[in-house]
Amino acid sequence: HLWMVQCLADCFEKDELQMEDWLRENEHYKHFNSFLKGITPPKILVYRQPLDSQNGHSNGHSNGHRNGYTNGHYDSLPLLINFGDNYPIKAKACFFFRNTAEGSSVNTQVYNDNEVMFGEIGADPIQSLDTIVSQGFVHFVD
């Protein structure tokens, strides 16, 4: 769990102790343990979600707080968890992908064995990809 806490803290620019406390909350702990035990789908997403202006909900689950912006700051939105079901991600997110056989648990005693992979998704991944390609790789082709 420690590596996952570090990844979350880096992604959301939080203190590791804050992220560890968040992860230890009962519902979050259950989600991550189920993920590591191979019970859930092989991916787990952690993200902040602005309120849907139509219905006042964040279209995510876990955490129970659907309170939107506090003092107008995105950072005050609660972190949500889902397994990539069918909730559209509207803001920055991070994901963990379990690279084990279906139903197999992750060996948490081995560090950096590629059984769990981490990545970040920006608020607008298509625009980000376009920027990377147009500003970075085009120079190699020209």
C-alpha positions as CSV (number, residue, x, y, z in Angstrom):
1,H,0.0,0.0,0.0
2,L,2.9,2.4,0.7
3,W,3.8,2.7,-3.0
4,M,0.2,3.3,-3.9
5,V,0.0,6.1,-1.2
6,Q,3.1,7.7,-2.7
7,C,1.6,7.6,-6.2
8,L,-1.7,9.1,-5.0
9,A,0.1,11.8,-3.0
10,D,2.3,12.8,-6.0
11,C,-0.7,12.8,-8.4
12,F,-3.0,15.0,-6.3
13,E,-0.2,17.0,-4.7
14,K,-1.0,16.0,-1.2
15,D,1.0,15.0,1.8
16,E,1.6,11.2,2.1
17,L,0.2,11.1,5.6
18,Q,-3.0,12.7,4.4
19,M,-3.3,10.2,1.6
20,E,-2.5,7.3,4.0
21,D,-5.3,8.5,6.3
22,W,-7.7,8.8,3.3
23,L,-6.7,5.2,2.2
24,R,-7.3,3.9,5.7
25,E,-10.9,5.0,5.7
26,N,-13.1,1.9,5.8
27,E,-14.7,2.1,2.3
28,H,-11.4,3.1,0.6
29,Y,-9.5,0.4,2.4
30,K,-12.0,-2.2,1.2
31,H,-11.8,-1.1,-2.4
32,F,-8.0,-1.2,-2.5
33,N,-7.8,-4.5,-0.6
34,S,-10.3,-6.1,-3.0
35,F,-8.3,-4.8,-5.9
36,L,-5.0,-6.2,-4.5
37,K,-6.7,-9.6,-3.7
38,G,-7.8,-9.9,-7.4
39,I,-11.6,-9.8,-6.5
40,T,-12.4,-6.7,-8.5
41,P,-11.8,-5.7,-12.1
42,P,-8.0,-5.2,-12.9
43,K,-8.2,-1.4,-12.7
44,I,-9.0,1.1,-10.0
45,L,-9.4,4.8,-10.6
46,V,-9.0,7.6,-8.1
47,Y,-10.2,11.0,-9.1
48,R,-11.9,14.3,-8.2
49,Q,-15.1,15.1,-10.0
50,P,-16.7,18.5,-10.3
51,L,-20.5,18.4,-9.7
52,D,-22.7,17.7,-12.7
53,S,-24.5,21.0,-13.2
54,Q,-27.6,19.1,-14.3
55,N,-28.2,16.9,-11.2
56,G,-25.8,18.2,-8.6
57,H,-24.0,14.8,-8.3
58,S,-20.4,13.9,-9.1
59,N,-21.3,10.7,-11.0
60,G,-18.8,8.7,-9.0
61,H,-18.9,6.6,-6.0
62,S,-17.0,6.0,-2.7
63,N,-16.7,8.6,-0.2
64,G,-20.3,9.7,0.1
65,H,-19.4,13.4,0.0
66,R,-21.0,15.0,-3.0
67,N,-20.3,18.5,-1.8
68,G,-18.6,20.1,-4.9
69,Y,-16.2,22.9,-4.7
70,T,-15.4,24.4,-1.3
71,N,-14.5,28.1,-1.6
72,G,-14.3,27.5,-5.3
73,H,-11.2,25.3,-5.2
74,Y,-10.9,22.1,-7.2
75,D,-8.4,20.7,-4.6
76,S,-11.2,20.8,-2.0
77,L,-13.3,18.2,-4.0
78,P,-13.3,14.8,-2.3
79,L,-11.3,12.0,-4.0
80,L,-13.6,9.3,-5.4
81,I,-12.9,5.7,-6.4
82,N,-14.4,3.5,-9.0
83,F,-13.3,0.5,-11.1
84,G,-13.7,2.1,-14.5
85,D,-17.3,1.1,-14.7
86,N,-19.2,3.7,-16.6
87,Y,-18.6,7.1,-14.9
88,P,-17.1,9.6,-17.3
89,I,-13.9,11.2,-15.8
90,K,-14.1,15.0,-16.2
91,A,-10.9,15.9,-14.4
92,K,-7.5,14.6,-13.5
93,A,-7.4,11.0,-12.4
94,C,-4.9,8.3,-11.6
95,F,-5.2,4.6,-12.1
96,F,-3.7,1.4,-10.9
97,F,-3.8,-1.6,-13.2
98,R,-3.3,-5.1,-11.8
99,N,-1.2,-7.2,-14.1
100,T,-1.9,-10.6,-12.7
101,A,-3.9,-13.6,-13.9
102,E,-7.7,-13.1,-13.4
103,G,-8.6,-13.7,-9.7
104,S,-5.0,-13.8,-8.6
105,S,-3.8,-11.5,-5.8
106,V,-0.9,-9.2,-5.9
107,N,2.2,-10.2,-4.0
108,T,2.5,-7.2,-1.7
109,Q,5.8,-8.5,-0.3
110,V,7.7,-7.7,-3.5
111,Y,8.3,-4.1,-4.4
112,N,8.4,-3.0,-8.1
113,D,7.6,-6.3,-9.7
114,N,5.2,-4.8,-12.3
115,E,2.2,-6.6,-10.9
116,V,0.6,-3.2,-10.3
117,M,1.1,-0.4,-12.7
118,F,0.3,3.2,-12.2
119,G,-0.6,6.1,-14.5
120,E,-2.2,9.5,-14.6
121,I,-4.9,10.8,-16.9
122,G,-5.2,14.5,-17.4
123,A,-8.5,16.4,-17.5
124,D,-8.4,16.4,-21.3
125,P,-6.3,13.4,-22.5
126,I,-7.0,13.9,-26.2
127,Q,-5.8,17.5,-26.0
128,S,-2.7,16.4,-24.0
129,L,-1.8,13.8,-26.5
130,D,-2.2,16.2,-29.4
131,T,0.1,18.7,-27.6
132,I,2.7,16.0,-27.0
133,V,2.6,14.8,-30.6
134,S,2.5,18.2,-32.2
135,Q,5.2,19.8,-30.0
136,G,7.4,16.9,-29.3
137,F,7.4,14.2,-32.0
138,V,6.8,16.4,-35.1
139,H,10.3,17.7,-34.8
140,F,11.7,14.2,-35.3
141,V,9.8,13.8,-38.6
142,D,10.6,17.2,-40.1
